[in-house]
Amino acid sequence: MAPLLRASSIGVRYGGVVALQDVTLEVKSGSIVGLIGPNGAGKTTLLDALTGFVPCSGQVEMDGSVISGLPAHRRVHRGMARTFQSLELFEDLTVRDNLLVGANPGRWWSVFVDVVRPGRPMSEDAVDEALGLLGLADSAESFPSALSHGLRKMVGVARAMASRPRALLLDEPAAGLDSTESGRFGQELKHLVDDRGVGILLVDHDMGLVLNVCNYIYVLNFGRIIAEGIPADIRGNQAVVAAYLGESSEAPPPGVSPRAVGAGGVKPLVKGTGGSGVSSIQDRDTEGEPLTPGGDAEPVLELRDLVTGYNKVPVVRNVNLSVGRGEVVALFGPNGAGKTTTLLTISGLVAPISGSIKLDGEECVGVAPHVLARRGLSHVPEDRGIVPTLSVRENLALVRKRNRRQVLDVVTGYFPALEGLLYRRASTLSGGEQQMLAIALALATSPKVLMVDEMSLGLAPVIVERLLPIMRDIADETDTSVLLVEQHVHLALEVSDRTYVLNHGDLVLEGRSEELSRNREVLESSYLGARAL
C-alpha cells in the first residue's frame, strides 16, 4: 500500500546555498510523523517544497500520484493543507469566519457563485466538524484577540482542517505553549488522527511533544536526514544529541572538565523538579541557598520573577537569573524556548509583563533601549546588528567619538583579522568576520554587561572554536559580565562559569558549568524531553 505522502530525493537551492539535499520521507494515513532538527536545518524549507511554495528537485507524491509540478492551490485540492509558524489569523473575523476562509475551496467559479448568491455560507459542515474535533465549539463566535495563545494555535490548525485534508503539515504549532498547553495540544492531535485518519507531518522544537505523539521521526541537520526511527530510538541517538547540542557525537574523554570559576568553587548538585514537570537540577551551596554569582556579592545583571512575551501572551515565565562582574553565564535551550525573547526584554526592546530587571542595582523595566546602552548594556543580536552597506571602518565610526581610540584597541587586541578589512563593505565579510565586527562594536562602548545572541549561527565549527574563547578573555581582562546564548553547548560550557537552561519559557536547569558538563545526561534531557535519572 502506497503511503499517503511521499517525498523522494528532495533538493532545494537558494542560489549557491544548498538548503536541502536528497531528503526522502513518507507519511502514512492515520499516523503522526515528526520532523525535527536544530535551527536552520531546513525543516520549514522542506514543508515549503512539499506544499509547492518553493521549487525543488526530486519527487512529491500523494496516494501514489506525482504532484511535484502542481502549484500550491492545486495541492490543496488534492488533499494537502499546512500551517505556518506565524499564525496569520484574521483578527477582525470570528473564529468561525477564520475557519470559513480555510474551508473555501477557492475554485475558479466561486466568484460567480458569490455574485449570483451573495452571502451563501460555504462548507459550514466542514467548519463545524473542525471546531468539534479541536474543542473550539465554545469559542466559535469569539475573536482571536480574546483567546489564549494556546487556543489561537488551535484555531490555526482548525483552519487547516476545515478544508478536510488527508495530509496535514504543521510548522511549529506548539511554539510559545507552556507544558500544560503543549500536552493538551498533543492529545488533540492524537484525537484528530484517530477520528479522521489524517496523516500528519509535525515540525516542532518541543521535543516532549514530538517524542510523545509521533509514531515515527525524521531528524534533519544541514539539509540532510541524519537519523530516522521510532521515538525511543531517536531519544538515544547520539547523532541527534550532537546536532541539538552543537558537538561531535563522541563524548568527552573521562576526567576532562571545562574551566571552573567562582568564589564558591564547585558545589554538589541537588536534584529537584521544575514547575513545568521537566526534571531539573539546581546548584546550591551548603546552606541550601540558590547559586549566586562568583566573585561578587551583588550581581551586575539580575532578573527576578521575569514574565515576558508578545501581545500580553507570556513566552517566558518566572525566570530568575543573575550575572556577576567578570562572569560568563551561558543561557541554553532548544529553539523556541524563549532565549532571544529574554535578551530582547533585558535590552528594553520587548516590554515585560511582570517582574524585575536590574542593571548594577538600578531597575531597568520601562527604561528606553538607548538609555540602557548608556548605562552599560550592550546587546549583539542574532542578526549581528551591523550596517551591511557601510565599510568596517564606517561601522566602527558609529561609536561615539570619545571611544575611537578604544575601538582601535578592541580591533587590534581581540580581532586583529579586522585590521586588514577596514575599507571592505561589511556585507562582503565572511560570517565570522561579521560576528567579530558586531562584538567589537559592542565592546567599544565599555559595557558593564555584554549579551551575545547565537554567536555561532551560520558559522563553521572551526570559527566558533576560535570566537567563543574570546568571551572568556573579555570577561577576565575587562571585568565585563557576559550573558551568552549559544547552541554549541559543549564549547560554551568550557568558557562559562554558570549555566541556565530554558524550555517552554520555564527555567528548568541551572548550575555550575563544570558540574553540568559532568552530568551530560541531565543536560541532554532538558533538550530532548527525557526525564533525568
C-alpha positions as CSV (number, residue, x, y, z in Angstrom):
1,M,0.0,0.0,0.0
2,A,1.4,3.4,-1.1
3,P,2.0,5.9,1.7
4,L,-0.3,8.9,1.8
5,L,2.5,11.4,1.3
6,R,6.0,10.5,0.0
7,A,8.9,12.8,-0.8
8,S,11.8,11.3,-2.7
9,S,15.3,12.8,-3.1
10,I,14.1,16.3,-2.4
11,G,16.6,19.1,-3.1
12,V,16.3,22.8,-2.7
13,R,18.9,25.5,-3.6
14,Y,18.8,29.2,-3.0
15,G,21.5,30.5,-5.4
16,G,24.6,28.8,-4.4
17,V,23.3,27.7,-1.0
18,V,22.1,24.1,-0.7
19,A,19.2,24.2,1.7
20,L,18.1,20.5,1.2
21,Q,19.8,17.6,-0.3
22,D,18.5,14.1,-1.1
23,V,15.7,14.2,1.5
24,T,13.3,11.2,1.5
25,L,10.5,10.6,3.9
26,E,6.9,9.3,3.9
27,V,3.7,9.8,5.9
28,K,1.0,7.2,6.2
29,S,-2.7,7.7,6.8
30,G,-3.6,7.7,10.5
31,S,-0.1,8.4,11.7
32,I,1.9,11.4,13.1
33,V,5.4,11.7,11.7
34,G,7.8,14.1,13.3
35,L,10.4,16.2,11.5
36,I,12.9,17.7,13.9
37,G,16.3,19.3,13.8
38,P,18.2,22.4,15.1
39,N,17.7,25.9,13.9
40,G,18.5,26.3,10.2
41,A,18.3,22.6,9.5
42,G,15.9,23.0,6.6
43,K,12.6,21.9,8.2
44,T,10.4,24.8,7.0
45,T,12.1,24.7,3.6
46,L,11.1,21.1,3.3
47,L,7.4,21.9,4.1
48,D,7.6,24.7,1.5
49,A,8.9,22.3,-1.1
50,L,6.2,19.7,-0.3
51,T,3.4,22.2,-0.4
52,G,4.6,23.9,-3.6
53,F,5.8,27.2,-2.2
54,V,9.4,26.7,-3.4
55,P,10.7,24.8,-6.5
56,C,12.6,21.7,-5.7
57,S,14.3,18.7,-7.4
58,G,13.1,15.2,-6.6
59,Q,9.5,14.0,-6.5
60,V,6.5,14.5,-4.3
61,E,3.6,12.0,-4.3
62,M,0.1,11.9,-2.8
63,D,-1.5,8.5,-2.8
64,G,1.0,7.3,-5.4
65,S,0.3,10.2,-7.8
66,V,3.1,12.6,-8.6
67,I,2.2,16.2,-7.6
68,S,5.7,17.8,-7.9
69,G,4.7,20.0,-10.8
70,L,1.4,21.3,-9.3
71,P,1.1,24.8,-7.8
72,A,0.2,25.2,-4.1
73,H,-3.5,25.7,-4.6
74,R,-3.7,22.5,-6.7
75,R,-2.1,20.5,-4.0
76,V,-4.7,21.8,-1.6
77,H,-7.4,20.4,-3.9
78,R,-5.5,17.0,-3.8
79,G,-6.0,16.9,0.0
80,M,-2.9,18.7,1.4
81,A,-3.1,21.5,4.0
82,R,-0.5,23.2,6.1
83,T,0.0,25.8,8.9
84,F,2.7,28.4,9.1
85,Q,5.0,29.5,12.0
86,S,3.2,32.8,12.0
87,L,-0.5,32.2,12.7
88,E,-1.7,34.9,10.4
89,L,-5.2,34.8,11.8
90,F,-7.8,37.4,10.7
91,E,-8.1,39.4,13.9
92,D,-11.3,41.2,12.7
93,L,-13.1,37.9,12.0
94,T,-14.6,35.5,14.5
95,V,-13.1,32.0,14.9
96,R,-15.8,30.6,12.8
97,D,-15.2,33.0,10.0
98,N,-11.5,32.3,10.1
99,L,-12.3,28.7,9.5
100,L,-14.7,29.5,6.7
101,V,-11.8,31.2,4.9
102,G,-9.9,27.9,5.1
103,A,-12.9,25.9,4.1
104,N,-13.5,27.9,0.9
105,P,-12.3,25.6,-1.9
106,G,-11.2,28.6,-4.0
107,R,-12.4,27.2,-7.3
108,W,-12.4,29.5,-10.3
109,W,-16.2,29.6,-10.4
110,S,-16.6,30.6,-6.7
111,V,-16.6,34.3,-7.6
112,F,-19.5,33.9,-10.0
113,V,-21.4,31.8,-7.4
114,D,-20.9,34.6,-4.9
115,V,-22.3,37.2,-7.4
116,V,-25.4,35.1,-8.0
117,R,-25.9,34.0,-4.4
118,P,-24.1,36.6,-2.2
119,G,-23.6,35.7,1.4
120,R,-24.1,32.0,0.8
121,P,-22.3,30.1,3.6
122,M,-19.7,27.7,2.3
123,S,-18.6,24.4,3.9
124,E,-20.4,25.0,7.2
125,D,-20.3,21.3,7.9
126,A,-16.6,21.2,7.5
127,V,-16.2,24.2,9.8
128,D,-18.4,22.7,12.5
129,E,-16.5,19.4,12.2
130,A,-13.1,21.1,12.6
131,L,-14.4,23.1,15.6
132,G,-15.6,20.0,17.3
133,L,-12.5,17.9,16.6
134,L,-10.2,20.5,18.1
135,G,-12.5,21.5,21.0
136,L,-13.2,25.0,19.8
137,A,-17.0,24.9,19.5
138,D,-17.4,27.2,22.6
139,S,-15.1,29.8,21.1
140,A,-16.6,29.8,17.6
141,E,-18.1,33.3,17.9
142,S,-15.1,34.8,19.7
143,F,-12.5,37.0,18.1
144,P,-8.9,35.6,18.1
145,S,-7.7,38.5,20.2
146,A,-9.9,37.3,23.1
147,L,-8.3,33.8,23.1
148,S,-5.3,32.5,24.9
149,H,-2.1,31.8,22.9
150,G,-2.8,28.0,23.1
151,L,-6.3,28.4,21.7
152,R,-5.1,30.7,18.9
153,K,-2.7,27.9,17.9
154,M,-5.6,25.5,17.8
155,V,-7.5,27.9,15.6
156,G,-4.6,27.8,13.1
157,V,-4.8,24.0,13.0
158,A,-8.6,24.0,12.8
159,R,-8.5,26.4,9.8
160,A,-6.2,24.0,8.0
161,M,-8.5,21.1,9.0
162,A,-11.6,23.0,7.6
163,S,-10.5,22.1,4.1
164,R,-10.8,18.4,5.1
165,P,-7.3,17.5,4.2
166,R,-5.9,14.0,4.2
167,A,-2.3,15.2,4.7
168,L,-1.8,17.9,7.3
169,L,1.6,19.6,7.6
170,L,2.2,21.6,10.8
171,D,5.0,24.1,11.2
172,E,5.9,24.6,14.9
173,P,2.3,24.6,16.1
174,A,3.4,24.3,19.8
175,A,5.8,27.3,19.7
176,G,5.1,29.5,22.7
177,L,2.9,27.0,24.5
178,D,3.6,26.1,28.1
179,S,3.9,22.4,29.2
180,T,0.3,22.1,30.1
181,E,-0.9,23.6,26.8
182,S,1.6,21.5,24.8
183,G,0.3,18.3,26.5
184,R,-3.3,19.3,25.7
185,F,-2.4,20.1,22.1
186,G,-0.7,16.7,21.7
187,Q,-3.9,15.0,22.8
188,E,-5.9,16.9,20.3
189,L,-3.5,15.8,17.5
190,K,-4.0,12.2,18.6
191,H,-7.8,12.6,18.5
192,L,-7.5,14.2,15.1
193,V,-5.6,11.1,13.7
194,D,-7.9,8.6,15.5
195,D,-11.2,10.3,14.4
196,R,-10.3,11.4,10.9
197,G,-7.4,9.1,9.9
198,V,-5.5,12.1,8.6
199,G,-1.7,11.8,8.2
200,I,0.3,14.5,10.0
201,L,3.8,15.7,9.4
202,L,4.7,17.6,12.5
203,V,7.6,20.1,12.7
204,D,8.3,21.4,16.2
205,H,11.1,22.2,18.6
206,D,9.0,20.9,21.5
207,M,10.8,17.6,21.9
208,G,8.5,16.4,24.7
209,L,5.5,16.8,22.3
210,V,7.2,15.2,19.3
211,L,8.5,12.2,21.3
212,N,5.1,11.6,23.0
213,V,2.8,11.9,20.0
214,C,4.7,10.7,16.9
215,N,4.8,7.2,15.5
216,Y,8.0,7.8,13.6
217,I,10.5,10.6,13.5
218,Y,13.0,12.0,10.9
219,V,15.9,14.2,12.0
220,L,17.2,16.9,9.7
221,N,20.5,18.7,10.0
222,F,22.3,20.9,7.5
223,G,19.6,19.9,4.9
224,R,20.1,16.2,5.2
225,I,18.4,13.4,7.1
226,I,20.8,12.2,9.7
227,A,18.5,9.8,11.6
228,E,15.1,8.2,11.5
229,G,13.2,5.8,13.6
230,I,10.7,5.4,16.4
231,P,10.8,7.9,19.3
232,A,12.7,5.6,21.6
233,D,15.5,5.2,19.1
234,I,15.7,8.9,18.3
235,R,15.9,9.9,22.0
236,G,19.0,7.8,22.5
237,N,20.6,8.5,19.1
238,Q,24.0,10.2,19.7
239,A,23.9,11.9,16.3
240,V,20.7,13.6,17.3
241,V,22.1,14.7,20.6
242,A,25.1,16.1,18.8
243,A,23.0,18.0,16.4
244,Y,21.0,19.7,19.1
245,L,23.9,20.4,21.4
246,G,26.2,21.5,18.6
247,E,29.0,19.0,19.2
248,S,30.5,15.8,17.8
249,S,28.7,12.6,18.7
250,E,31.6,11.4,20.7
251,A,31.5,12.0,24.5
252,P,34.4,14.0,26.0
253,P,37.3,12.0,27.5
254,P,36.8,11.0,31.1
255,G,38.3,13.4,33.5
256,V,38.4,16.3,31.1
257,S,36.3,19.2,32.5
258,P,35.9,22.8,31.5
259,R,37.1,25.8,33.5
260,A,35.8,26.1,37.0
261,V,35.4,29.7,38.1
262,G,33.7,31.3,41.0
263,A,34.4,32.3,44.6
264,G,32.4,29.4,46.0
265,G,34.1,26.8,43.9
266,V,32.1,23.8,42.7
267,K,29.2,22.7,44.9
268,P,27.2,19.5,44.8
269,L,24.2,19.3,42.6
270,V,20.8,18.7,44.1
271,K,18.0,17.2,42.0
272,G,14.6,18.8,42.1
273,T,11.5,19.0,39.9
274,G,10.8,22.1,37.9
275,G,7.3,23.6,37.8
276,S,6.9,22.6,34.2
277,G,7.3,18.9,35.1
278,V,10.7,18.7,33.4
279,S,13.4,17.2,35.6
280,S,15.8,19.9,36.8
281,I,18.8,20.4,39.0
282,Q,19.8,23.5,40.9
283,D,23.3,24.1,42.1
284,R,23.0,25.2,45.8
285,D,25.6,26.0,48.4
286,T,25.9,24.0,51.6
287,E,23.4,26.2,53.4
288,G,20.8,25.4,50.8
289,E,20.7,28.9,49.3
290,P,20.3,29.4,45.5
291,L,23.5,29.5,43.5
292,T,25.0,33.0,43.4
293,P,27.4,34.7,41.0
294,G,31.1,34.0,41.6
295,G,33.4,36.8,42.6
296,D,30.8,39.4,43.5
297,A,28.4,39.8,46.4
298,E,25.9,41.7,44.2
299,P,25.1,40.7,40.6
300,V,25.7,43.2,37.8
301,L,22.6,41.9,36.0
302,E,19.7,40.4,37.9
303,L,16.3,39.1,36.7
304,R,13.6,38.4,39.3
305,D,10.4,36.6,38.5
306,L,10.5,37.8,34.9
307,V,7.4,37.2,32.8
308,T,7.6,38.4,29.3
309,G,6.2,37.8,25.8
310,Y,4.3,39.4,23.0
311,N,0.8,41.0,23.0
312,K,0.5,40.1,26.7
313,V,0.9,36.4,25.9
314,P,3.7,35.0,28.1
315,V,6.6,33.4,26.3
316,V,9.0,33.4,29.3
317,R,7.7,32.8,32.8
318,N,9.0,33.5,36.3
319,V,12.7,33.5,35.3
320,N,15.3,34.3,38.0
321,L,18.8,34.8,36.6
322,S,21.9,36.7,37.6
323,V,25.3,37.6,36.1
324,G,28.2,38.7,38.4
325,R,31.0,41.0,37.5
326,G,33.6,39.4,35.2
327,E,31.4,36.3,34.9
328,V,30.4,34.4,31.8
329,V,26.9,32.9,32.1
330,A,25.5,30.6,29.4
331,L,21.8,30.5,28.6
332,F,20.9,27.3,26.7
333,G,17.7,25.8,25.5
334,P,16.0,24.3,22.4
335,N,14.8,26.7,19.7
336,G,11.6,28.5,20.7
337,A,12.4,28.2,24.5
338,G,12.5,31.9,25.0
339,K,16.2,32.8,25.0
340,T,16.1,35.6,22.4
341,T,12.9,37.0,23.9
342,T,14.7,37.1,27.3
343,L,17.6,39.1,25.8
344,L,15.2,41.4,23.9
345,T,13.4,42.1,27.2
346,I,16.6,42.9,29.1
347,S,17.5,45.3,26.3
348,G,14.2,47.1,26.6
349,L,13.1,46.1,23.1
350,V,10.2,43.9,24.4
351,A,8.2,45.1,27.4
352,P,8.0,42.6,30.2
353,I,4.6,41.6,31.6
354,S,5.8,41.5,35.2
355,G,9.0,41.0,37.2
356,S,12.1,43.0,37.7
357,I,15.3,43.6,35.7
358,K,18.2,45.3,37.5
359,L,21.5,46.6,36.0
360,D,24.0,47.4,38.7
361,G,21.2,47.6,41.2
362,E,19.1,50.0,39.2
363,E,15.7,49.0,37.9
364,C,15.6,48.7,34.1
365,V,11.9,47.9,33.4
366,G,10.4,50.8,31.4
367,V,13.8,52.3,30.5
368,A,14.4,53.1,26.8
369,P,16.9,50.9,25.0
370,H,19.3,53.8,24.2
371,V,19.3,54.8,27.9
372,L,20.2,51.2,28.9
373,A,23.0,51.2,26.4
374,R,24.4,54.4,28.0
375,R,24.1,52.7,31.4
376,G,26.4,49.9,30.2
377,L,24.3,47.3,28.5
378,S,25.4,46.0,25.1
379,H,23.5,43.5,23.0
380,V,24.8,41.7,20.0
381,P,21.6,40.4,18.3
382,E,21.1,37.2,16.4
383,D,21.4,39.1,13.1
384,R,24.6,40.8,14.3
385,G,23.3,44.4,14.1
386,I,26.0,45.8,11.8
387,V,25.2,48.1,8.9
388,P,26.0,46.0,5.8
389,T,26.2,48.9,3.3
390,L,29.0,50.6,5.3
391,S,32.6,49.6,5.4
392,V,34.2,48.1,8.5
393,R,35.8,51.5,9.3
394,E,32.5,53.3,8.8
395,N,30.7,50.8,11.1
396,L,33.4,51.4,13.8
397,A,33.0,55.2,13.3
398,L,29.4,54.9,14.5
399,V,30.7,54.5,18.1
400,R,30.8,57.9,19.8
401,K,34.0,59.8,19.2
402,R,35.4,59.7,22.7
403,N,35.8,55.9,22.2
404,R,37.6,56.0,18.9
405,R,40.9,55.0,20.5
406,Q,39.2,52.2,22.4
407,V,37.6,51.0,19.2
408,L,41.0,50.5,17.6
409,D,42.3,48.9,20.8
410,V,39.5,46.3,20.7
411,V,40.1,45.6,17.0
412,T,43.8,45.1,17.4
413,G,43.6,43.3,20.7
414,Y,40.8,40.9,20.2
415,F,40.1,40.8,16.5
416,P,43.4,41.6,14.6
417,A,41.9,40.0,11.5
418,L,39.7,43.1,11.0
419,E,42.7,45.4,10.7
420,G,43.2,44.4,7.1
421,L,39.5,44.7,6.3
422,L,38.8,48.3,7.4
423,Y,37.8,49.5,4.0
424,R,35.8,46.5,3.0
425,R,32.0,46.7,2.9
426,A,30.5,44.8,5.8
427,S,28.1,42.8,3.6
428,T,31.2,41.2,1.8
429,L,32.7,39.9,5.0
430,S,32.5,36.3,6.0
431,G,30.1,35.3,8.7
432,G,32.9,35.0,11.2
433,E,34.3,38.4,10.3
434,Q,30.8,40.0,10.6
435,Q,30.5,38.5,14.0
436,M,33.9,39.9,15.0
437,L,32.8,43.3,13.9
438,A,29.5,43.1,15.8
439,I,31.3,42.2,19.0
440,A,33.9,44.8,18.5
441,L,31.2,47.5,18.2
442,A,29.6,46.3,21.4
443,L,32.8,46.2,23.3
444,A,33.9,49.7,22.2
445,T,31.2,51.2,24.4
446,S,32.9,49.8,27.5
447,P,29.8,47.8,28.6
448,K,29.2,46.5,32.1
449,V,27.1,43.7,30.6
450,L,27.6,42.2,27.1
451,M,24.8,39.9,25.8
452,V,25.6,37.9,22.7
453,D,22.7,36.0,21.0
454,E,23.7,32.9,19.0
455,M,27.3,33.9,18.1
456,S,27.7,30.6,16.2
457,L,24.7,31.0,14.0
458,G,25.7,30.2,10.4
459,L,29.4,29.8,11.3
460,A,31.6,26.8,10.7
461,P,32.5,24.9,13.9
462,V,36.2,25.8,13.5
463,I,35.3,29.5,13.5
464,V,33.1,29.0,16.6
465,E,36.0,27.3,18.4
466,R,38.1,30.4,17.8
467,L,35.5,33.0,18.7
468,L,33.9,31.6,21.9
469,P,37.1,31.6,24.0
470,I,37.3,35.4,23.3
471,M,34.2,35.8,25.5
472,R,36.2,34.3,28.4
473,D,39.2,36.6,27.7
474,I,36.9,39.6,27.6
475,A,35.4,38.8,30.9
476,D,38.7,38.1,32.6
477,E,40.6,41.1,31.1
478,T,37.9,43.8,31.3
479,D,35.7,42.6,34.1
480,T,32.8,42.7,31.7
481,S,29.8,40.5,32.6
482,V,28.8,38.2,29.7
483,L,25.4,36.6,29.1
484,L,25.9,34.2,26.2
485,V,23.0,32.5,24.3
486,E,24.6,29.6,22.4
487,Q,23.7,26.3,20.7
488,H,27.3,24.9,20.7
489,V,26.7,23.7,24.2
490,H,30.0,21.8,24.8
491,L,32.1,24.8,23.7
492,A,30.0,27.3,25.7
493,L,30.4,25.1,28.8
494,E,34.1,25.3,28.5
495,V,34.2,29.1,28.6
496,S,31.3,29.8,31.0
497,D,31.1,29.9,34.8
498,R,27.4,29.1,35.3
499,T,24.6,27.8,33.1
500,Y,20.9,28.2,32.8
501,V,18.6,26.2,30.6
502,L,15.2,27.4,29.3
503,N,12.5,25.1,28.0
504,H,8.9,26.1,27.2
505,G,9.8,29.5,28.6
506,D,10.5,28.0,32.0
507,L,13.9,27.8,33.7
508,V,14.3,24.0,34.0
509,L,18.0,23.7,34.8
510,E,20.8,25.8,36.4
511,G,24.2,25.0,37.8
512,R,27.9,25.4,37.6
513,S,29.1,24.8,34.1
514,E,31.7,22.3,35.2
515,E,29.2,20.2,37.1
516,L,26.8,20.3,34.2
517,S,29.5,19.1,31.8
518,R,29.9,16.0,34.1
519,N,26.1,15.4,34.2
520,R,25.6,15.4,30.4
521,E,22.5,13.1,30.6
522,V,20.7,15.7,32.6
523,L,21.6,18.5,30.2
524,E,20.6,16.3,27.2
525,S,17.2,15.5,28.9
526,S,16.5,19.2,29.2
527,Y,16.7,19.4,25.4
528,L,15.3,16.1,24.3
529,G,12.3,15.9,26.6
530,A,13.6,12.9,28.6
531,R,13.3,12.7,32.3
532,A,16.6,13.0,34.2
533,L,17.6,9.9,36.1
